Amino acid sequence: MKYGKIVLAGGNGYLGGVLAKHFSNLADEVIILARKPQAETGNIKTLLWDGKTMGEWANSLNGADLLVNLCGKNVNCRYTKKNKKEIFDSRLIPTRLLGEAINDMGNPPRLWINITSATIYRHAEDRPQDEFTGEIGTGFSIEVCKAWEKSFFGTETPQTRKIALRMGIVLGLKDGAFPRLLNLVKLGMGGKQGNGEQYMSWIHEEDAARSIEWLLNHPEIKGTVNCTAPNAVKNNLFMRSIRKAFGRNFGLPTPAWLLAIGAKIIGTETELILKSRWVKPAVLVNSGFEFKYGEVKEAVEALSGKRLALGDKEKRL
């Protein structure tokens, strides 16, 4: 299917780049709303916005097939008072601003997706958390997610369908969590983290983009949607899969007490590593979406190039 206009608010980061590349082959134009200018590449162009004030950028939303809001300060930091405020503000302010802009339009976007987080669910080692029976957790990061989604759904947009996309860890080589985990593996420190029993909910970057396209083409879906692969795995298996795909036989484990020290040194929080996120994408699965990378082994082998090499070998045979 060919689309007209796709708008990515705050789309100059890693995931925005993945989505821009994906939709550039499917749409007439892809517009990125960003704080810094970028050179136009093919049908991808950047418009300036600060995420706080109305401006000419708002005109780009008129007639858009899809608006994806990717704004939000990286939570990979210490939860100081200053950082907490920035984490809240960088999510709530742009979301409210986009809602105000859409309210004033005669021809608003058909679909508005807010990229939120699968961390909204509780620490779960007993059962998966889906959109229907999942239980919301407690703690700072959960409060951020709750306020974010409340702000998003609190805006009246009768002509625009809305989806809060609760994203898991996006696996890709260019940025995000995966390159950092891969560096640990390459340094020989890619063993289990903590007791290794915590679940990790992940999604390959290609499936993340494909799922958003799927949601665009299924107007019956709205509300909250989990965007994770259907098979979450425990941390010890996740790290073992990376080691195997990238040819490392051994990885030193990192106990929780050492993680706490290391997190303080590098300026992050152990919650990002030790919380068990066991999330199930029930809405996507029930609607018929087929994941290209449903198993972590498939995903990390694709990133390592092994799966591509295996495919080429099969073709030669």
Secondary structure, 3 states (H helix, E strand, C coil): CCEEEEEEECCCCHHHHHHHHHHHCCEEEEEEEECCCCCCECCEEEEECCCCCCCHHHHHHCCCCEEEECCCCCCCCCCCHHHHHHHHHHHHHHHHHHHHHHHCCCCCCCEEEEEEEHHHECCCCCCCECCCCCCECCCHHHHHHHHHHHHHHHCCCCCCEEEEEEECEEECCCCCHHHHHHHHHHCCCCCCECCCCCEECEEEHHHHHHHHHHHHCCCCCCEEEEECCCCCEEHHHHHHHHHHHCCCCCCCCECHHHHHHHHHHHCCCCHHHHCCCCECCHHHHHCCCCCCCCCHHHHHHHHHCHHHHHHHHHHHC
